[in-house]
């Protein structure tokens, strides 16, 4: 895991204990919300922090929809934006 993201991971675990956080040997942190059916991919690339919120209930079984993207060059601002976005994300339910 990218060490620059470790504080964010700790904060997500503390505030959202029901989320499944994967921090294996890649530089992308994956946050899985099984109950809410969304995924967040978090990474740092060339000094920019990026989080992509993906709805897992796409139009078909094999599609997903990008709900939101959060990015910043300031890690503190990024952490706050991600935590706020997790609190506010509401995937669109398909009929």
C-alpha angles and dihedrals in degrees: 000000000000104000091217088068097049095094091051091050091051091049093049091049091050097047100034108032093166092065120098108229119195117198102164125149097301125090092240118090113211121203114192122196102190095176094049093037100231137117131206122205112198125188145150116229125176093339095313123110115216133186122184119196111207126192109222093200097078124165091275135023093265101042131087132190128222105236099180144342124213122191139167141156090222112078095206093052089045093053092051092047093049094048091048091047092051089053092050104038113116113174115219109251116228117228 
